[in-house]
Amino acid sequence: MEDVTGMDDPARPGDRVVSFTSMADGTREDYELLAHLEEEFAAGTADRVLAHLRELSGSLAGYQVDRLEHSLQTATRAHRDGAEEELVVAALLHDIDDLMAPHSHGELAALLLRPYVTERTHWIVRHHGLFQYYYYGHHVGGDRNARDKYRDHPWYQDAVDFCHRWDQCAFDPDYDSLPLEFFEPMVRRVFAREPFSLAPREGA
């Protein structure tokens, strides 16, 4: 079997880097090496996700809880409501990109989850910001019913329920949220799935 680590290649002793500076010049061995390293890197996705989630502690002033507590509380409510595991993980991670993309965090969180969850869960996370707008849009000069453009979508009610039962009510400083350690095994199981293996991707 060919060595793809680059460790035994005399042209690249131990450096594990490709030979090219322009992708058009890459060899089969180069791209086998990159595929191997990408697989190694992808295996650590859950660790990076959990580390980034912890960075939400203390973020977004003005609410009675920070974004980490809001995330834990949303996931706890979903779990106690009997939601399937991937939806609990989605509830935990739905606001994870608030730090880097405050104006498009739902789309980025959905992209993070997309390879590992069903299209239903991906769609709910992607659109949760619009559905959450129902609860405050009329107070800021907007249309609280903007979500109704999706009223005929098969997952419309799922997104309504996600926001109403778990998200919009998860700002209570007295709620007994479960700790992040409780959800960590769930996160690891979801991100250990074979990417894009759960559902067709057309029309999402």
N, CA and C atoms as a LAMMPS dump frame, in Angstrom:
ITEM: TIMESTEP
0
ITEM: NUMBER OF ATOMS
612
ITEM: BOX BOUNDS ff ff ff
-5.0000000000000000e+02 5.0000000000000000e+02
-5.0000000000000000e+02 5.0000000000000000e+02
-5.0000000000000000e+02 5.0000000000000000e+02
ITEM: ATOMS id mol type element x y z
1 1 1 N 0.844 -1.209 0
2 1 2 C 0 0 0
3 1 3 C 0.875 1.253 0
4 2 1 N 0.504 2.228 -0.817
5 2 2 C 1.297 3.452 -0.904
6 2 3 C 1.237 4.233 0.398
7 3 1 N 2.379 4.801 0.755
8 3 2 C 2.407 5.702 1.9
9 3 3 C 1.884 7.057 1.463
10 4 1 N 0.88 7.595 2.179
11 4 2 C 0.306 8.888 1.802
12 4 3 C 0.581 9.946 2.852
13 5 1 N 1.408 9.651 3.801
14 5 2 C 1.693 10.632 4.843
15 5 3 C 2.833 11.554 4.469
16 6 1 N 3.633 11.143 3.492
17 6 2 C 4.785 11.957 3.141
18 6 3 C 5.971 11.718 4.043
19 7 1 N 5.804 10.861 5.054
20 7 2 C 6.866 10.673 6.027
21 7 3 C 8.042 9.892 5.445
22 8 1 N 7.755 8.976 4.462
23 8 2 C 8.81 8.126 3.927
24 8 3 C 9.232 8.537 2.514
25 9 1 N 8.725 9.633 2.05
26 9 2 C 9.067 10.116 0.716
27 9 3 C 10.402 10.847 0.789
28 10 1 N 11.445 10.368 0.075
29 10 2 C 12.751 11.029 0.154
30 10 3 C 12.725 12.453 -0.374
31 11 1 N 11.756 12.76 -1.226
32 11 2 C 11.678 14.128 -1.739
33 11 3 C 11.089 15.076 -0.704
34 12 1 N 10.384 14.498 0.275
35 12 2 C 9.736 15.323 1.302
36 12 3 C 9.892 14.655 2.653
37 13 1 N 11.101 14.465 3.105
38 13 2 C 11.307 13.668 4.329
39 13 3 C 10.69 14.319 5.558
40 14 1 N 9.589 13.729 6.008
41 14 2 C 9.011 14.138 7.275
42 14 3 C 8.259 15.449 7.281
43 15 1 N 8.143 16.124 6.136
44 15 2 C 7.539 17.457 6.209
45 15 3 C 6.036 17.447 5.959
46 16 1 N 5.507 16.404 5.345
47 16 2 C 4.07 16.25 5.109
48 16 3 C 3.482 17.467 4.414
49 17 1 N 4.129 17.967 3.41
50 17 2 C 3.589 19.058 2.603
51 17 3 C 3.633 18.63 1.139
52 18 1 N 2.792 19.25 0.342
53 18 2 C 2.733 18.94 -1.087
54 18 3 C 3.926 19.546 -1.817
55 19 1 N 4.115 19.09 -3.057
56 19 2 C 5.256 19.552 -3.849
57 19 3 C 4.963 20.827 -4.612
58 20 1 N 3.666 21.183 -4.753
59 20 2 C 3.325 22.266 -5.677
60 20 3 C 3.13 23.605 -4.975
61 21 1 N 3.241 24.661 -5.768
62 21 2 C 2.846 26.006 -5.33
63 21 3 C 1.662 26.507 -6.145
64 22 1 N 1.278 25.772 -7.159
65 22 2 C 0.078 26.039 -7.953
66 22 3 C -0.684 24.728 -8.062
67 23 1 N -1.974 24.739 -7.777
68 23 2 C -2.73 23.496 -7.713
69 23 3 C -2.706 22.726 -9.027
70 24 1 N -2.589 23.448 -10.142
71 24 2 C -2.554 22.778 -11.438
72 24 3 C -1.336 21.868 -11.588
73 25 1 N -0.328 22.086 -10.771
74 25 2 C 0.903 21.299 -10.86
75 25 3 C 0.941 20.132 -9.875
76 26 1 N -0.133 19.936 -9.137
77 26 2 C -0.148 18.875 -8.139
78 26 3 C -0.153 17.493 -8.754
79 27 1 N 0.354 16.537 -8.005
80 27 2 C 0.408 15.14 -8.431
81 27 3 C -0.64 14.334 -7.683
82 28 1 N -0.821 13.093 -8.118
83 28 2 C -1.729 12.199 -7.408
84 28 3 C -1.292 12.026 -5.968
85 29 1 N 0.01 11.882 -5.755
86 29 2 C 0.531 11.703 -4.4
87 29 3 C 0.239 12.931 -3.538
88 30 1 N 0.363 14.125 -4.151
89 30 2 C 0.047 15.351 -3.422
90 30 3 C -1.391 15.327 -2.922
91 31 1 N -2.307 14.97 -3.806
92 31 2 C -3.72 15.037 -3.436
93 31 3 C -4.13 13.876 -2.534
94 32 1 N -3.446 12.767 -2.599
95 32 2 C -3.664 11.696 -1.62
96 32 3 C -3.216 12.151 -0.235
97 33 1 N -2.082 12.84 -0.206
98 33 2 C -1.597 13.38 1.068
99 33 3 C -2.596 14.368 1.645
100 34 1 N -3.096 15.281 0.808
101 34 2 C -4.046 16.281 1.3
102 34 3 C -5.338 15.631 1.776
103 35 1 N -5.804 14.613 1.063
104 35 2 C -7.021 13.916 1.495
105 35 3 C -6.812 13.267 2.856
106 36 1 N -5.638 12.679 3.056
107 36 2 C -5.317 12.051 4.333
108 36 3 C -5.285 13.086 5.462
109 37 1 N -4.645 14.222 5.216
110 37 2 C -4.544 15.254 6.246
111 37 3 C -5.899 15.898 6.519
112 38 1 N -6.71 16.042 5.472
113 38 2 C -8.043 16.61 5.673
114 38 3 C -8.898 15.687 6.532
115 39 1 N -8.768 14.393 6.309
116 39 2 C -9.51 13.425 7.126
117 39 3 C -9.086 13.518 8.587
118 40 1 N -7.782 13.645 8.823
119 40 2 C -7.284 13.811 10.19
120 40 3 C -7.851 15.078 10.825
121 41 1 N -7.841 16.166 10.052
122 41 2 C -8.326 17.445 10.574
123 41 3 C -9.826 17.388 10.861
124 42 1 N -10.59 16.793 9.95
125 42 2 C -12.039 16.716 10.123
126 42 3 C -12.416 15.936 11.367
127 43 1 N -11.581 14.979 11.753
128 43 2 C -11.865 14.182 12.944
129 43 3 C -11.882 15.026 14.211
130 44 1 N -11.282 16.198 14.17
131 44 2 C -11.264 17.084 15.332
132 44 3 C -12.339 18.147 15.322
133 45 1 N -13.3 18.03 14.41
134 45 2 C -14.329 19.068 14.292
135 45 3 C -15.108 19.258 15.582
136 46 1 N -15.509 18.185 16.22
137 46 2 C -16.295 18.306 17.453
138 46 3 C -15.524 19.069 18.525
139 47 1 N -14.22 18.828 18.637
140 47 2 C -13.406 19.553 19.619
141 47 3 C -13.425 21.049 19.344
142 48 1 N -13.288 21.413 18.068
143 48 2 C -13.267 22.835 17.717
144 48 3 C -14.63 23.48 17.928
145 49 1 N -15.687 22.746 17.611
146 49 2 C -17.043 23.26 17.826
147 49 3 C -17.292 23.522 19.307
148 50 1 N -16.93 22.579 20.154
149 50 2 C -17.142 22.746 21.592
150 50 3 C -16.306 23.895 22.144
151 51 1 N -15.073 24.037 21.66
152 51 2 C -14.219 25.141 22.115
153 51 3 C -14.816 26.481 21.702
154 52 1 N -15.324 26.554 20.478
155 52 2 C -15.919 27.81 20.01
156 52 3 C -17.203 28.121 20.771
157 53 1 N -17.97 27.097 21.081
158 53 2 C -19.199 27.31 21.84
159 53 3 C -18.892 27.921 23.199
160 54 1 N -17.818 27.469 23.832
161 54 2 C -17.438 28.019 25.139
162 54 3 C -17.098 29.507 25.054
163 55 1 N -16.669 29.954 23.886
164 55 2 C -16.331 31.369 23.701
165 55 3 C -17.559 32.267 23.746
166 56 1 N -18.753 31.683 23.677
167 56 2 C -19.973 32.482 23.777
168 56 3 C -20.238 32.953 25.198
169 57 1 N -19.496 32.424 26.145
170 57 2 C -19.667 32.855 27.532
171 57 3 C -19.355 34.344 27.658
172 58 1 N -20.306 35.084 28.227
173 58 2 C -20.117 36.514 28.412
174 58 3 C -20.426 37.36 27.204
175 59 1 N -20.883 36.735 26.098
176 59 2 C -21.107 37.49 24.871
177 59 3 C -22.506 38.088 24.806
178 60 1 N -22.638 39.117 24.01
179 60 2 C -23.894 39.783 23.669
180 60 3 C -24.594 40.377 24.886
181 61 1 N -24.208 41.589 25.237
182 61 2 C -24.754 42.287 26.4
183 61 3 C -26.223 42.653 26.18
184 62 1 N -26.907 42.897 27.288
185 62 2 C -28.276 43.386 27.254
186 62 3 C -29.307 42.353 27.659
187 63 1 N -29.065 41.112 27.352
188 63 2 C -29.964 40.041 27.781
189 63 3 C -29.667 39.665 29.233
190 64 1 N -30.587 38.955 29.868
191 64 2 C -30.362 38.516 31.245
192 64 3 C -29.447 37.286 31.327
193 65 1 N -29.18 36.669 30.185
194 65 2 C -28.231 35.551 30.12
195 65 3 C -27.291 35.801 28.945
196 66 1 N -26.09 35.21 29.009
197 66 2 C -25.189 35.341 27.865
198 66 3 C -25.543 34.296 26.816
199 67 1 N -24.824 34.338 25.68
200 67 2 C -25.162 33.456 24.569
201 67 3 C -24.899 31.982 24.891
202 68 1 N -23.909 31.709 25.713
203 68 2 C -23.665 30.32 26.077
204 68 3 C -24.826 29.78 26.891
205 69 1 N -25.277 30.529 27.895
206 69 2 C -26.408 30.077 28.701
207 69 3 C -27.663 29.958 27.841
208 70 1 N -27.872 30.898 26.923
209 70 2 C -29.022 30.793 26.026
210 70 3 C -28.955 29.503 25.209
211 71 1 N -27.77 29.173 24.733
212 71 2 C -27.599 27.956 23.94
213 71 3 C -27.864 26.716 24.774
214 72 1 N -27.304 26.684 25.979
215 72 2 C -27.534 25.548 26.879
216 72 3 C -29.004 25.415 27.244
217 73 1 N -29.633 26.56 27.477
218 73 2 C -31.042 26.536 27.867
219 73 3 C -31.922 26.071 26.705
220 74 1 N -31.622 26.509 25.492
221 74 2 C -32.386 26.072 24.324
222 74 3 C -32.253 24.572 24.143
223 75 1 N -31.021 24.064 24.247
224 75 2 C -30.791 22.632 24.094
225 75 3 C -31.439 21.834 25.217
226 76 1 N -31.377 22.354 26.433
227 76 2 C -32.001 21.665 27.564
228 76 3 C -33.504 21.553 27.371
229 77 1 N -34.113 22.633 26.921
230 77 2 C -35.556 22.606 26.672
231 77 3 C -35.896 21.59 25.583
232 78 1 N -35.088 21.558 24.529
233 78 2 C -35.326 20.591 23.458
234 78 3 C -35.189 19.156 23.972
235 79 1 N -34.147 18.911 24.75
236 79 2 C -33.917 17.576 25.303
237 79 3 C -35.064 17.156 26.209
238 80 1 N -35.483 18.027 27.088
239 80 2 C -36.556 17.695 28.03
240 80 3 C -37.902 17.566 27.332
241 81 1 N -37.983 18.125 26.124
242 81 2 C -39.206 18.026 25.34
243 81 3 C -39.224 16.759 24.488
244 82 1 N -38.151 15.969 24.564
245 82 2 C -38.112 14.71 23.845
246 82 3 C -37.645 14.804 22.405
247 83 1 N -36.972 15.88 22.042
248 83 2 C -36.485 16.033 20.674
249 83 3 C -35.414 15.001 20.36
250 84 1 N -35.308 14.61 19.087
251 84 2 C -34.261 13.681 18.684
252 84 3 C -32.897 14.331 18.877
253 85 1 N -31.873 13.497 18.98
254 85 2 C -30.558 13.973 19.375
255 85 3 C -29.998 15.043 18.447
256 86 1 N -30.112 14.881 17.131
257 86 2 C -29.515 15.872 16.24
258 86 3 C -30.2 17.229 16.373
259 87 1 N -31.486 17.23 16.713
260 87 2 C -32.189 18.496 16.897
261 87 3 C -31.783 19.153 18.222
262 88 1 N -31.48 18.343 19.23
263 88 2 C -30.939 18.883 20.485
264 88 3 C -29.583 19.535 20.221
265 89 1 N -28.745 18.877 19.438
266 89 2 C -27.451 19.449 19.088
267 89 3 C -27.638 20.723 18.267
268 90 1 N -28.586 20.727 17.367
269 90 2 C -28.872 21.93 16.593
270 90 3 C -29.322 23.07 17.503
271 91 1 N -30.134 22.747 18.503
272 91 2 C -30.561 23.764 19.465
273 91 3 C -29.366 24.317 20.234
274 92 1 N -28.436 23.447 20.561
275 92 2 C -27.229 23.878 21.265
276 92 3 C -26.377 24.804 20.403
277 93 1 N -26.312 24.531 19.107
278 93 2 C -25.375 25.23 18.221
279 93 3 C -26.025 26.291 17.342
280 94 1 N -27.309 26.536 17.508
281 94 2 C -28.007 27.407 16.554
282 94 3 C -27.48 28.831 16.539
283 95 1 N -26.88 29.29 17.633
284 95 2 C -26.334 30.656 17.701
285 95 3 C -24.806 30.672 17.787
286 96 1 N -24.164 29.582 17.44
287 96 2 C -22.72 29.477 17.664
288 96 3 C -21.923 30.505 16.872
289 97 1 N -22.461 30.985 15.767
290 97 2 C -21.709 31.945 14.946
291 97 3 C -22.076 33.397 15.226
292 98 1 N -22.725 33.657 16.357
293 98 2 C -23.041 35.034 16.73
294 98 3 C -21.795 35.915 16.83
295 99 1 N -20.671 35.327 17.271
296 99 2 C -19.456 36.129 17.46
297 99 3 C -18.887 36.61 16.14
298 100 1 N -18.892 35.757 15.127
299 100 2 C -18.255 36.078 13.857
300 100 3 C -19.227 36.621 12.821
301 101 1 N -20.511 36.287 12.945
302 101 2 C -21.487 36.682 11.924
303 101 3 C -22.804 37.075 12.584
304 102 1 N -22.821 38.174 13.329
305 102 2 C -24.034 38.535 14.06
306 102 3 C -25.24 38.807 13.166
307 103 1 N -24.999 39.143 11.899
308 103 2 C -26.113 39.443 11
309 103 3 C -26.483 38.27 10.1
310 104 1 N -25.761 37.172 10.186
311 104 2 C -26.089 35.992 9.372
312 104 3 C -25.731 34.708 10.113
313 105 1 N -25.883 34.737 11.434
314 105 2 C -25.411 33.602 12.235
315 105 3 C -26.179 32.323 11.953
316 106 1 N -27.466 32.436 11.632
317 106 2 C -28.249 31.245 11.363
318 106 3 C -27.754 30.492 10.138
319 107 1 N -27.395 31.241 9.108
320 107 2 C -26.901 30.609 7.883
321 107 3 C -25.584 29.895 8.135
322 108 1 N -24.687 30.515 8.902
323 108 2 C -23.398 29.884 9.161
324 108 3 C -23.538 28.669 10.076
325 109 1 N -24.395 28.773 11.083
326 109 2 C -24.624 27.612 11.953
327 109 3 C -25.205 26.453 11.153
328 110 1 N -26.105 26.783 10.23
329 110 2 C -26.699 25.74 9.392
330 110 3 C -25.652 25.089 8.498
331 111 1 N -24.734 25.886 7.957
332 111 2 C -23.67 25.331 7.125
333 111 3 C -22.743 24.431 7.931
334 112 1 N -22.471 24.821 9.165
335 112 2 C -21.653 23.987 10.038
336 112 3 C -22.287 22.618 10.238
337 113 1 N -23.588 22.594 10.447
338 113 2 C -24.301 21.356 10.727
339 113 3 C -24.637 20.556 9.479
340 114 1 N -24.708 21.203 8.355
341 114 2 C -25.306 20.605 7.163
342 114 3 C -24.755 19.235 6.782
343 115 1 N -23.452 18.989 6.818
344 115 2 C -22.98 17.668 6.397
345 115 3 C -23.398 16.525 7.318
346 116 1 N -23.886 16.856 8.523
347 116 2 C -24.076 15.836 9.552
348 116 3 C -25.523 15.629 9.971
349 117 1 N -26.434 16.45 9.47
350 117 2 C -27.823 16.377 9.916
351 117 3 C -28.748 16.257 8.713
352 118 1 N -30.01 15.963 8.987
353 118 2 C -31.009 15.891 7.93
354 118 3 C -31.285 17.291 7.384
355 119 1 N -31.875 17.321 6.201
356 119 2 C -32.221 18.616 5.607
357 119 3 C -33.256 19.356 6.444
358 120 1 N -34.121 18.637 7.118
359 120 2 C -35.106 19.291 7.991
360 120 3 C -34.407 20.096 9.075
361 121 1 N -33.458 19.472 9.77
362 121 2 C -32.743 20.168 10.835
363 121 3 C -31.926 21.324 10.265
364 122 1 N -31.257 21.098 9.151
365 122 2 C -30.496 22.17 8.503
366 122 3 C -31.395 23.349 8.166
367 123 1 N -32.574 23.089 7.634
368 123 2 C -33.497 24.161 7.224
369 123 3 C -33.985 24.951 8.437
370 124 1 N -34.303 24.258 9.504
371 124 2 C -34.772 24.942 10.714
372 124 3 C -33.706 25.9 11.233
373 125 1 N -32.478 25.435 11.343
374 125 2 C -31.404 26.292 11.857
375 125 3 C -31.143 27.451 10.903
376 126 1 N -31.139 27.169 9.623
377 126 2 C -30.872 28.219 8.642
378 126 3 C -31.888 29.351 8.732
379 127 1 N -33.143 29.026 9.019
380 127 2 C -34.206 30.029 8.987
381 127 3 C -34.682 30.46 10.37
382 128 1 N -34.038 30 11.425
383 128 2 C -34.588 30.289 12.749
384 128 3 C -34.584 31.779 13.064
385 129 1 N -33.634 32.526 12.525
386 129 2 C -33.603 33.96 12.799
387 129 3 C -34.847 34.667 12.286
388 130 1 N -35.284 34.305 11.086
389 130 2 C -36.501 34.896 10.528
390 130 3 C -37.719 34.495 11.339
391 131 1 N -37.768 33.243 11.761
392 131 2 C -38.921 32.781 12.549
393 131 3 C -38.901 33.39 13.947
394 132 1 N -37.73 33.638 14.483
395 132 2 C -37.609 34.294 15.79
396 132 3 C -38.082 35.753 15.716
397 133 1 N -37.969 36.351 14.534
398 133 2 C -38.364 37.752 14.312
399 133 3 C -39.839 37.975 14.633
400 134 1 N -40.61 36.911 14.583
401 134 2 C -42.038 36.999 14.902
402 134 3 C -42.269 37.6 16.288
403 135 1 N -41.337 37.378 17.204
404 135 2 C -41.534 37.77 18.592
405 135 3 C -41.14 39.222 18.873
406 136 1 N -40.44 39.861 17.93
407 136 2 C -40.028 41.242 18.208
408 136 3 C -40.042 42.163 16.994
409 137 1 N -40.295 41.632 15.821
410 137 2 C -40.217 42.448 14.609
411 137 3 C -41.106 43.677 14.64
412 138 1 N -42.305 43.544 15.193
413 138 2 C -43.256 44.655 15.244
414 138 3 C -42.803 45.746 16.208
415 139 1 N -41.863 45.428 17.098
416 139 2 C -41.348 46.434 18.031
417 139 3 C -40.216 47.262 17.423
418 140 1 N -39.663 46.792 16.32
419 140 2 C -38.527 47.495 15.701
420 140 3 C -38.847 47.948 14.283
421 141 1 N -40.154 48.084 13.999
422 141 2 C -40.571 48.602 12.703
423 141 3 C -40.55 47.59 11.581
424 142 1 N -40.528 46.308 11.912
425 142 2 C -40.495 45.274 10.89
426 142 3 C -41.787 44.495 10.813
427 143 1 N -41.799 43.516 9.938
428 143 2 C -42.967 42.663 9.735
429 143 3 C -42.773 41.373 10.511
430 144 1 N -43.481 41.222 11.596
431 144 2 C -43.31 40.034 12.424
432 144 3 C -43.761 38.761 11.712
433 145 1 N -44.573 38.932 10.673
434 145 2 C -45.074 37.775 9.932
435 145 3 C -44.269 37.474 8.681
436 146 1 N -43.046 37.97 8.629
437 146 2 C -42.211 37.717 7.453
438 146 3 C -41.988 36.224 7.237
439 147 1 N -42.047 35.452 8.28
440 147 2 C -41.864 33.998 8.162
441 147 3 C -42.942 33.348 7.31
442 148 1 N -44.071 34.046 7.121
443 148 2 C -45.193 33.431 6.423
444 148 3 C -44.934 33.207 4.94
445 149 1 N -43.84 33.756 4.413
446 149 2 C -43.507 33.453 3.018
447 149 3 C -43.156 31.975 2.854
448 150 1 N -42.873 31.315 3.984
449 150 2 C -42.584 29.888 3.969
450 150 3 C -43.745 29.046 4.468
451 151 1 N -44.931 29.626 4.553
452 151 2 C -46.053 28.931 5.181
453 151 3 C -46.366 27.596 4.508
454 152 1 N -46.109 27.489 3.221
455 152 2 C -46.403 26.24 2.511
456 152 3 C -45.219 25.275 2.506
457 153 1 N -44.14 25.649 3.16
458 153 2 C -42.976 24.767 3.201
459 153 3 C -43.24 23.607 4.154
460 154 1 N -42.786 22.412 3.833
461 154 2 C -43.082 21.255 4.71
462 154 3 C -42.495 21.36 6.105
463 155 1 N -41.48 22.215 6.314
464 155 2 C -40.861 22.319 7.635
465 155 3 C -41.178 23.65 8.31
466 156 1 N -42.18 24.355 7.783
467 156 2 C -42.587 25.63 8.379
468 156 3 C -42.965 25.452 9.854
469 157 1 N -43.839 24.513 10.145
470 157 2 C -44.303 24.334 11.521
471 157 3 C -43.179 23.864 12.428
472 158 1 N -42.254 23.087 11.878
473 158 2 C -41.107 22.653 12.671
474 158 3 C -40.275 23.844 13.135
475 159 1 N -40.081 24.814 12.242
476 159 2 C -39.321 26.014 12.606
477 159 3 C -40.102 26.87 13.602
478 160 1 N -41.416 26.966 13.409
479 160 2 C -42.267 27.676 14.376
480 160 3 C -42.117 27.05 15.754
481 161 1 N -42.195 25.729 15.819
482 161 2 C -42.108 25.035 17.105
483 161 3 C -40.725 25.182 17.727
484 162 1 N -39.676 25.085 16.925
485 162 2 C -38.308 25.249 17.42
486 162 3 C -38.166 26.586 18.138
487 163 1 N -38.637 27.631 17.507
488 163 2 C -38.503 28.958 18.113
489 163 3 C -39.438 29.137 19.304
490 164 1 N -40.68 28.706 19.162
491 164 2 C -41.652 28.978 20.224
492 164 3 C -41.384 28.164 21.485
493 165 1 N -41.046 26.889 21.316
494 165 2 C -40.92 26.007 22.477
495 165 3 C -39.538 26.03 23.113
496 166 1 N -38.514 26.361 22.311
497 166 2 C -37.153 26.218 22.829
498 166 3 C -36.316 27.488 22.753
499 167 1 N -36.433 28.279 21.707
500 167 2 C -35.502 29.385 21.46
501 167 3 C -35.959 30.694 22.093
502 168 1 N -37.142 31.177 21.753
503 168 2 C -37.575 32.503 22.207
504 168 3 C -37.761 32.588 23.721
505 169 1 N -37.941 31.437 24.36
506 169 2 C -38.188 31.421 25.815
507 169 3 C -36.93 31.074 26.61
508 170 1 N -35.775 31.007 25.954
509 170 2 C -34.551 30.514 26.602
510 170 3 C -33.628 31.649 27.044
511 171 1 N -34.206 32.627 27.723
512 171 2 C -33.43 33.768 28.228
513 171 3 C -33.678 33.972 29.72
514 172 1 N -33.976 32.885 30.406
515 172 2 C -34.38 32.93 31.806
516 172 3 C -33.187 32.62 32.712
517 173 1 N -32.726 33.59 33.494
518 173 2 C -31.558 33.346 34.353
519 173 3 C -31.822 32.354 35.473
520 174 1 N -33.086 32.038 35.737
521 174 2 C -33.415 31.112 36.808
522 174 3 C -33.69 29.691 36.303
523 175 1 N -33.567 29.474 35.013
524 175 2 C -33.832 28.148 34.467
525 175 3 C -32.659 27.214 34.784
526 176 1 N -32.954 25.965 35.092
527 176 2 C -31.917 25.003 35.483
528 176 3 C -31.362 24.28 34.246
529 177 1 N -30.597 24.993 33.46
530 177 2 C -30.012 24.418 32.249
531 177 3 C -29.028 23.306 32.588
532 178 1 N -28.983 22.31 31.731
533 178 2 C -27.978 21.262 31.857
534 178 3 C -26.622 21.804 31.414
535 179 1 N -25.524 21.31 31.972
536 179 2 C -24.197 21.831 31.625
537 179 3 C -23.754 21.355 30.241
538 180 1 N -22.769 22.025 29.701
539 180 2 C -22.25 21.664 28.393
540 180 3 C -21.75 20.222 28.37
541 181 1 N -21.176 19.767 29.48
542 181 2 C -20.663 18.4 29.55
543 181 3 C -21.748 17.353 29.285
544 182 1 N -22.986 17.686 29.621
545 182 2 C -24.081 16.76 29.361
546 182 3 C -24.295 16.556 27.862
547 183 1 N -24.12 17.637 27.102
548 183 2 C -24.386 17.59 25.662
549 183 3 C -23.174 17.16 24.84
550 184 1 N -21.999 17.175 25.444
551 184 2 C -20.779 16.884 24.684
552 184 3 C -20.827 15.541 23.964
553 185 1 N -21.266 14.452 24.601
554 185 2 C -21.327 13.183 23.86
555 185 3 C -22.268 13.25 22.655
556 186 1 N -23.357 13.999 22.757
557 186 2 C -24.278 14.159 21.632
558 186 3 C -23.581 14.875 20.479
559 187 1 N -22.871 15.946 20.809
560 187 2 C -22.148 16.701 19.784
561 187 3 C -21.144 15.792 19.085
562 188 1 N -20.429 15.011 19.841
563 188 2 C -19.412 14.121 19.258
564 188 3 C -20.05 13.05 18.375
565 189 1 N -21.199 12.548 18.766
566 189 2 C -21.861 11.537 17.932
567 189 3 C -22.345 12.135 16.615
568 190 1 N -22.908 13.316 16.67
569 190 2 C -23.395 13.944 15.442
570 190 3 C -22.241 14.246 14.492
571 191 1 N -21.155 14.798 15.014
572 191 2 C -20.041 15.162 14.142
573 191 3 C -19.163 13.965 13.764
574 192 1 N -19.46 12.811 14.329
575 192 2 C -18.777 11.585 13.914
576 192 3 C -19.506 10.882 12.772
577 193 1 N -20.673 11.378 12.387
578 193 2 C -21.407 10.784 11.282
579 193 3 C -20.64 10.954 9.964
580 194 1 N -20.932 10.059 9.034
581 194 2 C -20.365 10.225 7.694
582 194 3 C -20.99 11.461 7.056
583 195 1 N -20.198 12.42 6.605
584 195 2 C -20.773 13.658 6.066
585 195 3 C -21.713 13.409 4.891
586 196 1 N -22.798 14.16 4.873
587 196 2 C -23.773 14.143 3.785
588 196 3 C -24.376 12.76 3.538
589 197 1 N -24.531 11.971 4.574
590 197 2 C -25.017 10.603 4.408
591 197 3 C -26.492 10.444 4.756
592 198 1 N -27.143 11.502 5.262
593 198 2 C -28.458 11.304 5.868
594 198 3 C -29.641 11.602 4.959
595 199 1 N -29.457 12.503 4.011
596 199 2 C -30.613 12.906 3.217
597 199 3 C -30.161 13.546 1.927
598 200 1 N -31.022 13.526 0.91
599 200 2 C -30.688 14.233 -0.334
600 200 3 C -30.531 15.717 -0.08
601 201 1 N -29.697 16.379 -0.868
602 201 2 C -29.412 17.792 -0.668
603 201 3 C -30.156 18.689 -1.649
604 202 1 N -30.931 18.125 -2.547
605 202 2 C -31.591 18.935 -3.554
606 202 3 C -32.713 19.77 -2.951
607 203 1 N -32.84 21.01 -3.411
608 203 2 C -33.963 21.854 -3.068
609 203 3 C -33.997 22.371 -1.655
610 204 1 N -32.896 22.33 -0.95
611 204 2 C -32.882 22.792 0.438
612 204 3 C -32.818 24.293 0.517
